[in-house]
Amino acid sequence: MTTPDKRDRTRPAEMLGLSAVFGLFTGLVVFMATRDLMLGLIFAGVAFIVSLVVIAMLTLAVRPDKNELLDLDEQDREAGH
């Protein structure tokens, strides 16, 4: 079995980082508009979770390209399926 390349290993960190940026932005906007820290933190948490779920679902919706399909076939053959 081959090890995943750097892009595949860092993809979850990219999703978490992008979701964190969305959450911080939303939290800062709500905090600056209301001057209520707790409300800003609540909105930041909700925005983080929602954006993480949306990004993950969009990632799952992408069809694999030809190279990925070949890689999946090789992995299946190595596993004996």
C-alpha distance (Angstrom), angle and dihedral (degrees) to the residues before:
residue distance angle dihedral
M1 . . .
T2 3.78 . .
T3 3.77 123.6 .
P4 3.80 117.5 -114.6
D5 3.78 116.6 -101.9
K6 3.79 123.6 -113.1
R7 3.80 93.9 -93.7
D8 3.80 92.4 55.6
R9 3.81 92.0 46.3
T10 3.82 94.2 50.8
R11 3.81 97.2 44.0
P12 3.85 94.8 91.9
A13 3.81 90.2 49.5
E14 3.80 89.9 51.0
M15 3.80 90.6 52.9
L16 3.79 92.5 48.2
G17 3.79 92.1 46.5
L18 3.79 94.2 49.5
S19 3.80 91.0 47.2
A20 3.80 90.1 49.2
V21 3.81 90.4 53.0
F22 3.82 90.6 50.7
G23 3.80 90.5 47.8
L24 3.81 94.1 48.6
F25 3.79 92.1 47.3
T26 3.79 92.2 50.4
G27 3.79 92.1 45.2
L28 3.80 92.2 50.2
V29 3.80 92.9 48.2
V30 3.81 92.1 50.0
F31 3.81 92.2 44.3
M32 3.81 92.9 50.1
A33 3.80 91.9 47.0
T34 3.81 97.4 46.7
R35 3.85 104.6 20.9
D36 3.80 87.0 -138.7
L37 3.80 110.7 128.4
M38 3.81 95.7 -165.8
L39 3.80 92.4 52.1
G40 3.81 90.0 48.9
L41 3.81 91.0 51.6
I42 3.80 91.9 48.3
F43 3.79 92.3 50.8
A44 3.82 90.8 45.3
G45 3.81 91.0 53.8
V46 3.78 93.7 46.4
A47 3.81 92.1 47.0
F48 3.82 90.5 49.0
I49 3.80 93.3 52.0
V50 3.81 95.2 42.9
S51 3.80 93.7 47.2
L52 3.81 91.3 47.1
V53 3.80 91.6 52.7
V54 3.82 92.7 45.5
I55 3.81 93.3 48.6
A56 3.81 91.3 47.7
M57 3.80 92.0 49.6
L58 3.81 91.4 48.8
T59 3.79 89.6 49.9
L60 3.80 90.4 52.4
A61 3.80 90.5 50.0
V62 3.80 93.5 59.5
R63 3.78 113.3 100.9
P64 3.81 116.4 -128.3
D65 3.80 115.8 -109.5
K66 3.80 125.8 -127.8
N67 3.82 95.0 -86.3
E68 3.79 92.3 50.8
L69 3.80 91.6 49.2
L70 3.82 90.4 51.5
D71 3.80 89.9 49.0
L72 3.80 91.1 50.7
D73 3.80 90.7 50.0
E74 3.81 91.1 50.9
Q75 3.79 91.2 50.2
D76 3.81 90.8 50.2
R77 3.79 91.4 50.9
E78 3.81 91.7 48.8
A79 3.79 90.4 50.1
G80 3.80 90.0 52.1
H81 3.80 98.7 -116.1
